[in-house]
């Protein structure tokens, strides 16, 4: 399980800056302390932690003016590349910027980071002369209210499928929040699922988890260019504590197991998925589901 937090305590901030130096500065023999600049106190910082509270990725955003933010210092652990953590950090920073009224984000990237920011939908723009002399690439992105990270067409299709075939999803306010290819986050409305104690109904937590697992399978089938009918075979949930603020469901590719060869051979495929339910940043439940993907029946031509 992973979580994204804002480092606030002295210990967290020390770990955050040490990680930034280790990933971004140490390989170039810059001294400890070179990772900081004059914007630290006015910026928003985020870091992604794994189940052992080890830092996997970090990033920072600060405002250049009322409309524009600058994304900086995106760093991912050397052994965690390719898992989508960097894009999750960028999306989290962009979401914060949107909430604060920003309409665009910029980054002044090195050539080695160009491809990463292009995957995050940033486009190269005319750079000021000072940046050109520093061999920096000025990249810009228009911020919009809903950002799925990648494959927005698949995400929109999944959202429509939920709403048209599973009416409870709309009543619960279930919305796909982020998808990176290896991570899926789905959110729900607490107000639409609150009980007399001011917490989320246990049944609503179970439904959120079930739909999130179903959604991850839907999206992974798209990635593999496969089709099939997804059904829940078995599901078990363990509740740790009541959910009182922001319902969030997370699936990570590490907690998704199946053998695509079965479906490719026109056999039913079993998928095991673990979904973590968070109350804001705090884990409150864990769902383990076993789903089946049934092969699509061939169409019979009456002629």
KAWOPE-V185297 format. One record per residue. N is the residue number from 1. RES is the residue in one letter. PHI is phi as a letter, one per 40 degrees, with the letter a starting at -180 (none if undefined). PSI is psi in degrees with one decimal (999 if undefined). OMEGA is omega in degrees with one decimal (none if undefined). Layout:
N:RES:PHI:PSI:OMEGA + N:RES:PHI:PSI:OMEGA
This chain:
1:X:none:144.7:-179.8 + 2:X:b:157.3:176.3 + 3:X:a:150.2:176.9 + 4:X:b:125.9:-177.5 + 5:X:b:164.7:170.8 + 6:X:c:117.1:179.3 + 7:X:c:124.3:-177.3 + 8:X:b:-33.8:-178.0 + 9:X:c:157.4:177.5 + 10:X:d:-38.3:-179.2 + 11:X:c:-43.6:178.9 + 12:X:c:-42.8:-179.7 + 13:X:c:-37.6:177.4 + 14:X:c:-44.3:179.2 + 15:X:c:-39.8:-179.9 + 16:X:c:-51.2:-177.6 + 17:X:c:-34.7:177.4 + 18:X:c:-40.2:177.6 + 19:X:c:-43.6:179.4 + 20:X:d:-45.1:179.1 + 21:X:c:-45.1:-176.9 + 22:X:d:-42.3:-175.1 + 23:X:c:-42.8:-170.2 + 24:X:c:-25.7:-173.3 + 25:X:b:-42.8:-176.6 + 26:X:d:-40.1:179.5 + 27:X:c:-20.1:179.8 + 28:X:b:13.4:176.4 + 29:X:g:28.1:173.0 + 30:X:c:145.0:-176.9 + 31:X:c:157.3:174.2 + 32:X:d:130.9:-174.7 + 33:X:h:-23.7:-179.8 + 34:X:c:-11.6:-178.4 + 35:X:c:-10.5:-177.1 + 36:X:b:155.5:174.4 + 37:X:a:-173.6:-172.1 + 38:X:c:-5.2:-177.0 + 39:X:c:-0.6:-172.8 + 40:X:d:-42.2:-173.5 + 41:X:c:-18.3:-179.3 + 42:X:b:7.3:-177.6 + 43:X:b:164.6:172.5 + 44:X:b:131.6:-176.4 + 45:X:b:143.2:176.7 + 46:X:b:147.6:172.3 + 47:X:a:145.2:-178.7 + 48:X:b:125.6:-178.4 + 49:X:b:146.3:174.7 + 50:X:c:-172.4:-175.5 + 51:X:c:-22.1:178.7 + 52:X:c:12.9:-178.0 + 53:X:g:29.4:173.6 + 54:X:c:139.7:-178.4 + 55:X:c:126.9:177.4 + 56:X:b:-28.8:-178.8 + 57:X:a:153.2:178.2 + 58:X:a:168.4:174.0 + 59:X:a:168.2:-175.8 + 60:X:a:150.4:174.5 + 61:X:b:142.3:172.4 + 62:X:a:157.1:-179.1 + 63:X:c:131.7:169.9 + 64:X:c:-35.7:173.7 + 65:X:a:-172.2:-173.6 + 66:X:c:-25.6:-175.9 + 67:X:b:-17.5:-168.4 + 68:X:b:135.2:173.9 + 69:X:b:158.4:176.8 + 70:X:b:126.7:177.4 + 71:X:c:129.3:-178.6 + 72:X:a:162.7:169.6 + 73:X:f:43.7:172.9 + 74:X:c:121.3:-178.0 + 75:X:b:136.5:-179.7 + 76:X:b:140.0:179.1 + 77:X:d:142.6:-175.0 + 78:X:d:-34.1:-177.4 + 79:X:c:12.9:-177.2 + 80:X:b:15.5:178.9 + 81:X:c:148.4:176.7 + 82:X:g:3.4:-178.8 + 83:X:c:-3.0:179.4 + 84:X:g:6.8:-176.5 + 85:X:c:-39.0:179.4 + 86:X:c:-42.5:179.3 + 87:X:c:-33.3:176.0 + 88:X:c:-42.1:178.2 + 89:X:c:-46.0:179.6 + 90:X:c:-45.2:-179.6 + 91:X:c:-37.1:178.4 + 92:X:c:-42.9:177.9 + 93:X:c:-38.7:178.2 + 94:X:c:-38.2:178.3 + 95:X:c:-42.1:176.1 + 96:X:c:-45.8:-178.1 + 97:X:c:-41.5:177.9 + 98:X:c:-43.4:179.3 + 99:X:c:-28.8:-179.2 + 100:X:c:3.6:173.9 + 101:X:g:5.9:179.1 + 102:X:c:149.8:178.3 + 103:X:b:-10.1:175.8 + 104:X:a:155.9:177.0 + 105:X:b:145.5:178.2 + 106:X:b:158.2:172.0 + 107:X:a:143.6:177.7 + 108:X:b:91.8:-165.5 + 109:X:c:150.9:165.7 + 110:X:c:159.7:179.7 + 111:X:d:-34.1:-179.0 + 112:X:c:-18.6:-179.1 + 113:X:b:-2.7:-175.9 + 114:X:d:-48.4:-176.0 + 115:X:c:-38.8:179.0 + 116:X:c:-48.4:-177.6 + 117:X:c:-28.6:173.6 + 118:X:c:-37.2:176.4 + 119:X:c:-23.4:176.2 + 120:X:c:11.1:175.7 + 121:X:g:25.5:171.7 + 122:X:c:145.2:-179.9 + 123:X:b:143.6:-179.3 + 124:X:c:139.0:178.5 + 125:X:b:170.4:179.2 + 126:X:c:123.8:-177.8 + 127:X:c:142.7:172.7 + 128:X:d:153.6:-177.5 + 129:X:d:-39.5:-177.4 + 130:X:c:-37.7:179.1 + 131:X:c:-39.2:-180.0 + 132:X:c:-38.8:178.9 + 133:X:c:-25.3:179.1 + 134:X:c:7.5:-178.6 + 135:X:f:38.8:176.2 + 136:X:b:146.8:178.7 + 137:X:b:120.9:-179.5 + 138:X:c:120.9:-177.5 + 139:X:b:144.3:-171.8 + 140:X:b:146.5:175.0 + 141:X:b:131.7:173.2 + 142:X:c:129.4:-178.2 + 143:X:c:133.3:178.5 + 144:X:b:163.1:-170.6 + 145:X:c:-32.9:-176.6 + 146:X:b:119.5:-179.3 + 147:X:b:116.0:-178.6 + 148:X:c:-3.9:-176.7 + 149:X:g:-63.0:179.5 + 150:X:a:162.8:175.1 + 151:X:f:55.1:-178.6 + 152:X:c:-29.6:179.2 + 153:X:c:-40.7:176.9 + 154:X:c:-42.4:-178.2 + 155:X:c:-42.1:178.9 + 156:X:c:-36.7:176.7 + 157:X:c:-41.5:178.1 + 158:X:c:-44.4:179.5 + 159:X:c:-43.1:178.3 + 160:X:c:-39.2:180.0 + 161:X:c:-45.4:176.2 + 162:X:d:-50.4:-173.1 + 163:X:c:-31.8:-176.1 + 164:X:c:-29.7:-175.6 + 165:X:b:-16.9:179.6 + 166:X:b:79.7:-173.2 + 167:X:d:-29.2:-178.2 + 168:X:c:-26.7:-178.5 + 169:X:c:-39.5:179.0 + 170:X:c:-40.4:179.2 + 171:X:c:-31.7:-180.0 + 172:X:c:-8.0:-177.8 + 173:X:g:33.2:-177.9 + 174:X:c:125.6:-178.4 + 175:X:b:135.2:173.2 + 176:X:c:123.8:-174.4 + 177:X:c:-48.4:-178.6 + 178:X:a:143.9:173.2 + 179:X:a:124.4:-176.6 + 180:X:b:0.0:-173.3 + 181:X:h:-38.2:178.3 + 182:X:b:-6.6:-179.3 + 183:X:b:136.6:176.2 + 184:X:b:130.8:174.1 + 185:X:b:127.8:177.9 + 186:X:b:140.0:-179.7 + 187:X:b:160.2:178.0 + 188:X:b:166.0:177.9 + 189:X:c:123.7:176.4 + 190:X:c:-39.2:-176.9 + 191:X:d:-31.3:-178.7 + 192:X:c:-5.1:-175.2 + 193:X:b:22.7:-173.3 + 194:X:c:140.7:178.1 + 195:X:c:-175.0:-175.3 + 196:X:c:-13.5:178.0 + 197:X:c:-0.6:-179.2 + 198:X:g:16.3:178.4 + 199:X:b:169.3:-177.6 + 200:X:c:135.8:175.5 + 201:X:d:137.2:177.4 + 202:X:d:-38.4:178.4 + 203:X:c:-34.7:178.1 + 204:X:c:-37.8:176.7 + 205:X:c:-44.3:179.4 + 206:X:c:-43.5:-179.4 + 207:X:c:-41.4:177.9 + 208:X:c:-44.7:-179.8 + 209:X:c:-44.4:-178.5 + 210:X:c:-45.8:-179.2 + 211:X:c:-34.1:179.3 + 212:X:c:-43.5:175.6 + 213:X:c:-43.8:177.4 + 214:X:d:-43.3:-178.8 + 215:X:c:-38.5:178.3 + 216:X:c:-40.7:177.9 + 217:X:c:-44.7:178.2 + 218:X:d:-47.8:-176.7 + 219:X:c:-37.1:178.8 + 220:X:c:-33.3:174.1 + 221:X:c:-38.6:176.1 + 222:X:d:-43.6:-179.3 + 223:X:c:-35.2:-178.7 + 224:X:c:-0.8:-178.6 + 225:X:f:43.4:178.4 + 226:X:b:158.8:176.9 + 227:X:b:157.3:178.0 + 228:X:i:165.0:178.3 + 229:X:c:122.9:-176.1 + 230:X:c:124.9:178.1 + 231:X:b:147.1:177.0 + 232:X:c:125.3:177.5 + 233:X:c:-43.6:-178.0 + 234:X:a:143.8:179.4 + 235:X:a:132.7:178.0 + 236:X:b:137.8:-179.1 + 237:X:b:140.7:176.7 + 238:X:b:120.0:-178.5 + 239:X:c:126.2:179.2 + 240:X:c:-43.9:-176.2 + 241:X:a:163.9:179.7 + 242:X:c:153.3:178.8 + 243:X:b:123.7:-170.2 + 244:X:b:-10.9:-176.3 + 245:X:b:-95.8:-174.5 + 246:X:b:108.9:178.4 + 247:X:c:121.7:179.5 + 248:X:b:134.5:176.3 + 249:X:b:132.0:-175.5 + 250:X:b:135.9:171.3 + 251:X:b:133.9:177.5 + 252:X:b:145.9:-175.0 + 253:X:d:-25.9:178.0 + 254:X:c:-21.1:-178.3 + 255:X:b:29.6:-177.1 + 256:X:b:113.9:-174.1 + 257:X:b:130.8:175.7 + 258:X:a:171.7:175.6 + 259:X:b:102.0:-175.8 + 260:X:c:-19.1:-179.4 + 261:X:d:-33.5:178.9 + 262:X:d:-50.8:-178.2 + 263:X:c:-36.7:178.6 + 264:X:c:-26.7:177.5 + 265:X:c:18.6:176.2 + 266:X:g:32.1:174.4 + 267:X:b:157.7:177.0 + 268:X:c:142.8:-174.9 + 269:X:b:131.5:176.6 + 270:X:c:137.4:177.8 + 271:X:b:126.4:175.2 + 272:X:b:126.7:-176.4 + 273:X:b:135.7:172.1 + 274:X:b:128.9:179.1 + 275:X:b:127.8:176.4 + 276:X:c:129.5:177.8 + 277:X:b:127.5:-179.2 + 278:X:b:147.9:170.4 + 279:X:b:92.7:-168.6 + 280:X:g:-114.0:177.4 + 281:X:b:0.2:-172.3 + 282:X:b:125.0:177.3 + 283:X:c:132.2:179.3 + 284:X:b:-16.1:-180.0 + 285:X:a:156.5:176.4 + 286:X:b:126.6:-179.0 + 287:X:b:131.5:174.1 + 288:X:b:116.4:-176.6 + 289:X:b:146.4:171.1 + 290:X:b:117.6:-179.2 + 291:X:b:160.1:173.4 + 292:X:b:138.7:173.2 + 293:X:b:115.2:-177.2 + 294:X:c:135.0:-179.4 + 295:X:d:144.0:177.2 + 296:X:c:127.6:180.0 + 297:X:c:137.5:179.3 + 298:X:c:144.2:178.3 + 299:X:c:130.7:179.7 + 300:X:c:122.1:-179.9 + 301:X:c:116.5:-176.9 + 302:X:c:-17.0:-178.6 + 303:X:c:999:none
